[in-house]
Amino acid sequence: MNDQSNIPVTFEEIPFADLHISDLNPRKVVNEASIITLAENIRAYGLIQNLAGYREETGVGVVVGGRRYRALALLQDNKRFQMVTVKVAPDQATAEYWATSENAQREALHPADEIQDFGAMEKRGATVADIATAYGATEAHVYRRLALAALPCPVIDALRSGDISLSNAAAFTISDDENLTLEVLENVRGTGESDHRIKKMLKPDAIKDSDRRAIYVGVEAYIEAGGRTSSDLFADEVLIDDPAILDGLFRKKLTEASEASIAEGWK
């Protein structure tokens, strides 16, 4: 492999119109929605990481930063992005090395690190929209990460060490009892326990809002009667935390419906 330690690298300000995606760039498939999100990130925070390219007959071909190039194309109505700083390779061999190395060495944050960073950003005053823009993520993803960030630190530490999975950690978000959470954590740490079992350990009596009794009574009527609920963001469902109240309402409504039917002449 070529020695890359003494490459005479230059950084040049190049008009965006003189740039194009080089054939050396290995990324051929892109998600258009993610490019739009990235463009909003660049519009808000600027181009944090420079493009890298190589001078070809038709201009400077971008070998590193294809997604950033495509995002910049959406921002050409803004003069800030009409000139782009590009790290220019001195020869094709170097450009090829950059193109391969940049993509091969890229590594996403560990979920535990991302969760804690989301939580730290929120504590510094960042809104969900701010965090979504900074990370190029959807707001739904941010809300779920912030729910995880609210978990006791030992749960996040267990996720980082691999003692529980990300979906296991998500199961803990239904609990509002820290002592019970930590007790269940110690019971499932390193066991490969299912998410369903963790939820049952945390809330053994909870009923889903898809239960026939909850559907018949209505969650709003249950809440008006003093019933408590909790949300499972990761399963898009509401949990009924006071089944006795729900059962009482269910029996009452069923009795009233029965009596009304009898009054109409039904047996």
C-alpha positions in Angstrom: 0.0 0.0 0.0 1.2 3.5 -0.7 2.8 5.5 2.1 0.2 8.2 2.9 2.1 9.8 5.7 3.7 12.6 3.6 0.9 13.4 1.1 1.2 17.1 0.0 -2.4 17.9 0.8 -3.9 21.3 -0.3 -7.2 22.9 0.7 -8.9 25.0 -2.0 -11.9 27.2 -2.3 -13.8 25.8 -5.3 -17.1 27.1 -6.8 -19.8 24.4 -6.3 -20.5 24.6 -10.0 -17.0 23.2 -10.7 -17.6 20.1 -8.6 -19.1 16.7 -9.5 -19.3 13.2 -8.0 -16.2 11.3 -9.1 -16.5 7.8 -10.5 -14.0 6.9 -7.7 -16.6 7.7 -5.1 -17.8 4.3 -3.9 -21.2 5.5 -2.6 -23.7 4.9 -5.4 -27.0 4.5 -3.5 -28.3 7.3 -1.4 -31.5 7.9 0.5 -33.0 11.1 -0.8 -34.9 11.9 2.5 -31.6 11.7 4.4 -30.0 14.1 1.9 -32.8 16.6 2.7 -32.2 16.2 6.4 -28.5 16.6 5.9 -29.0 19.8 3.9 -31.0 21.2 6.8 -28.1 20.3 9.2 -25.6 22.0 6.9 -27.9 25.1 6.6 -28.1 25.4 10.4 -24.5 24.5 11.4 -22.4 24.9 8.3 -20.2 22.3 6.5 -18.3 20.8 9.5 -16.4 18.2 7.5 -14.8 19.2 4.2 -15.2 17.4 0.9 -12.2 15.7 -0.6 -11.6 15.5 -4.3 -9.3 15.1 -7.3 -8.8 17.3 -10.3 -10.3 15.6 -13.4 -10.8 16.8 -17.0 -14.3 18.1 -16.2 -13.5 19.8 -12.9 -12.9 18.5 -9.4 -14.5 15.1 -8.8 -15.7 14.5 -5.2 -14.2 11.3 -3.9 -15.1 11.8 -0.2 -18.4 13.5 0.8 -20.9 12.4 -1.8 -23.8 12.9 0.6 -22.5 16.3 1.6 -22.1 17.2 -2.1 -25.7 16.2 -2.8 -26.9 18.2 0.2 -25.0 21.3 -0.9 -26.7 21.0 -4.2 -30.0 21.7 -2.4 -28.5 24.9 -0.8 -27.3 26.7 -3.9 -29.8 29.5 -3.3 -27.6 30.5 -0.4 -24.3 32.3 -1.2 -22.7 30.7 1.9 -22.6 27.4 0.1 -21.7 28.5 -3.4 -17.9 28.3 -2.6 -16.8 25.0 -1.0 -13.6 24.2 0.8 -12.2 21.0 -0.8 -9.2 18.9 0.3 -7.6 18.1 -3.1 -5.6 15.0 -3.7 -2.2 15.4 -5.5 -2.8 12.3 -7.7 -5.3 9.6 -8.6 -3.7 6.9 -6.3 -4.2 9.1 -3.3 -7.8 10.0 -4.3 -8.6 6.2 -4.6 -7.1 5.6 -1.2 -9.1 8.4 0.4 -12.3 7.2 -1.2 -11.9 3.7 0.1 -10.5 4.5 3.5 -13.1 7.2 4.4 -16.1 4.8 3.9 -14.4 1.7 5.4 -13.3 3.4 8.6 -16.5 5.2 9.3 -18.1 4.1 12.6 -21.4 5.2 14.1 -21.7 6.2 17.7 -22.5 3.4 20.1 -26.2 3.7 21.0 -25.3 4.4 24.7 -23.1 7.3 23.7 -25.7 8.7 21.4 -28.4 8.4 24.1 -26.3 10.2 26.6 -25.3 12.9 24.1 -29.0 13.5 23.3 -29.7 13.9 27.0 -26.8 16.3 27.5 -27.9 18.4 24.5 -31.5 18.6 26.0 -30.1 19.7 29.4 -28.1 22.4 27.6 -31.4 23.8 26.2 -31.5 22.2 22.8 -35.0 21.4 21.5 -36.0 18.1 19.9 -35.9 19.9 16.5 -32.4 21.2 17.3 -31.2 17.7 18.1 -32.9 16.2 15.1 -31.2 18.7 12.8 -27.8 18.2 14.4 -27.9 14.4 14.1 -29.8 14.3 10.8 -32.4 12.2 12.6 -36.2 12.2 12.7 -37.9 13.9 15.7 -39.5 10.5 16.6 -36.0 9.0 16.9 -35.0 11.9 19.2 -38.0 11.4 21.4 -37.2 7.7 21.8 -33.5 8.4 22.5 -34.5 11.1 25.1 -36.8 8.5 26.8 -33.8 6.2 27.1 -31.7 9.1 28.4 -34.0 9.5 31.3 -33.3 5.9 32.5 -31.1 5.4 35.6 -27.4 5.4 34.6 -26.8 1.7 35.5 -29.3 0.8 32.7 -27.3 2.8 30.1 -24.0 1.3 31.5 -25.4 -2.2 31.0 -26.3 -1.3 27.4 -22.8 0.0 26.8 -21.2 -3.1 28.3 -23.5 -5.4 26.3 -25.2 -6.9 29.3 -28.6 -5.9 27.8 -29.7 -5.1 24.3 -31.0 -1.8 23.0 -34.5 -3.2 22.8 -34.1 -4.5 26.4 -33.2 -0.9 27.5 -36.2 0.4 25.7 -38.4 -2.0 27.7 -37.2 -0.3 30.9 -38.7 3.1 29.8 -42.2 2.0 30.9 -41.1 2.0 34.5 -41.3 5.1 36.8 -40.0 3.2 39.8 -36.2 3.4 39.9 -35.7 0.9 42.7 -37.8 -1.7 40.8 -36.0 -0.8 37.6 -32.6 -1.5 39.2 -33.9 -4.7 40.8 -35.1 -6.0 37.5 -31.9 -5.0 35.8 -29.8 -7.1 38.1 -32.1 -10.1 37.4 -31.9 -9.8 33.6 -28.3 -8.6 33.2 -26.4 -10.9 30.8 -29.3 -13.4 30.6 -30.7 -12.5 27.2 -34.1 -12.0 28.6 -36.9 -11.0 26.2 -38.3 -7.5 26.1 -41.8 -8.8 26.9 -40.6 -10.5 30.1 -38.8 -7.4 31.3 -42.0 -5.4 30.8 -44.0 -8.0 32.7 -41.5 -7.8 35.6 -41.7 -4.0 35.7 -45.5 -3.8 35.4 -47.0 -7.3 35.9 -50.6 -6.0 36.1 -50.5 -3.4 33.3 -53.0 -3.8 30.4 -52.5 -2.6 26.9 -54.9 -0.1 25.4 -55.7 -2.7 22.7 -57.4 -4.9 25.4 -61.1 -5.4 24.6 -62.0 -3.8 28.0 -60.0 -0.7 27.3 -61.5 -0.4 23.9 -65.0 -0.8 25.2 -64.6 1.6 28.1 -62.4 4.1 26.3 -59.0 5.3 27.6 -60.4 8.9 28.1 -63.2 7.6 30.3 -60.7 5.5 32.3 -58.5 8.5 32.9 -61.5 10.7 33.9 -62.3 8.0 36.5 -58.8 8.5 38.0 -57.0 5.7 36.2 -53.3 6.1 35.5 -51.6 5.4 32.2 -48.0 5.2 30.9 -46.7 5.3 27.4 -44.5 2.8 25.6 -42.9 5.0 22.9 -41.2 2.0 21.4 -44.4 -0.1 20.9 -46.7 2.9 20.1 -49.1 1.8 22.8 -50.6 3.1 26.1 -50.5 1.0 29.2 -53.4 0.9 31.7 -51.8 0.9 35.1 -54.9 0.5 37.3 -56.7 -2.6 36.0 -59.1 -2.6 39.0 -60.5 0.8 37.9 -60.8 -0.4 34.3 -62.6 -3.6 35.4 -65.1 -1.6 37.5 -65.9 0.7 34.5 -66.1 -2.3 32.2 -68.7 -4.0 34.4 -70.7 -0.8 35.0 -70.9 0.0 31.3 -71.7 -3.6 30.4 -74.5 -3.7 33.1 -75.9 -0.4 31.8 -75.9 -1.7 28.2 -77.6 -4.9 29.4 -80.3 -3.1 31.3 -81.0 -0.8 28.4 -81.4 -3.9 26.1 -83.8 -5.5 28.6 -85.8 -2.4 28.8 -86.3 -2.6 25.0 -87.7 -6.1 25.4 -84.6 -8.2 24.8 -84.1 -11.2 27.1 
